[in-house]
Amino acid sequence: MDKEQERSDTSSRRRHERVYFKYQAVLELAGGKTFWGITQDVSLRGLFLNVTGVPAGVEVGDVGLLRLTVLNLKKEFPCRVAHVRNAGIGIELFDKGENFGATLTATLLQETHVRLGADVDAHDAIKVVLRALPSSLKTITPTTTLEARLVKISVSHMEFIFSALAGWSLEPGMPLHLEILKTRHAPILVEAVVRSVVPAHDRECSPSTLNDKICAVVFSVMPDHTASAIKELVRTLHSRRLQLMMQQRSMSIGLQAGPDQPLRTRPAVRRDLERFFGARP
């Protein structure tokens, strides 16, 4: 490839703004070759796929499918190989089939939701059982277990309300075993370290009493299956909030509807909300 053609290809690859976005993906080429890798430098029309080893036998112009699993949905995007390097494969996405832009937006927003976490309402009925590690038993009487109510959770930390009357004296730096309990779901077992303890009424957590305290903990390193379970819980909470917003919006539209307003069905309202919040492309 001469320098002029290389400059042309580089210009073509940079017609769309790129973002650094790491995500697992599989490239299946028409000739039967399959490559698993991690995406980076993603735009609306292309991306670079980091693969293990040199992608032998791959030529510029080879066509195939880029497969992603986003929000538990399998997506596939027709594409072609734009360039090949030792570190991976540059991919150009064809403008047909699934909407990659909408998928990318939904994924980024959902990943942000998971990292920032979700507030937990009392109606969600998610409980936390605390089990003290031996090193912290000297500060806890009369029991080594305590049941609390979850009020916020993300992939890195969570907050829960407990009663000071239970005899526990939680302090920053104290290690804990935790079980996150949700009705009809298997317990999620995690280890964490106490970050802070404050009166619940200072944080406007309702319902709470003067004896309630809110404890913030940071999760210790956890296995992949535990992290996946927490992510799924956070996504479920966000989906439930979206459902509630949809119902409220439908009621509001129904109350304000008149002869001069177009009829809006519930599915149409749901699609509008999901498109805005990125719950589904």
Sequence and secondary structure as in RCSB ss.txt:
>XXXX:A:sequence
MDKEQERSDTSSRRRHERVYFKYQAVLELAGGKTFWGITQDVSLRGLFLNVTGVPAGVEVGDVGLLRLTVLNLKK
EFPCRVAHVRNAGIGIELFDKGENFGATLTATLLQETHVRLGADVDAHDAIKVVLRALPSSLKTITPTTTLEARL
VKISVSHMEFIFSALAGWSLEPGMPLHLEILKTRHAPILVEAVVRSVVPAHDRECSPSTLNDKICAVVFSVMPDH
TASAIKELVRTLHSRRLQLMMQQRSMSIGLQAGPDQPLRTRPAVRRDLERFFGARP
>XXXX:A:secstr
  HHHHHHHHHHHTSS  B    EEEEEETTS EEEEEEESB SSEEEEEESS  TT  TT EEEEEEEETTEEE
EEEEEEEEEETTEEEEEE SSSS HHHHHHHHHHHHHHHHH EE  GGG EEEEEEE GGGGGGB S SEEEEEE
EEE SSEEEEEEEGGGSB   TT EEEEEEEETTS  EEEEEEEEEEEEGGGGT SS  TTEEEEEEEE    HH
HHHHHHHHHHHHHHHHHHHHHHHHHHHHHHH  TTS    HHHHHHHHHHHHTS  
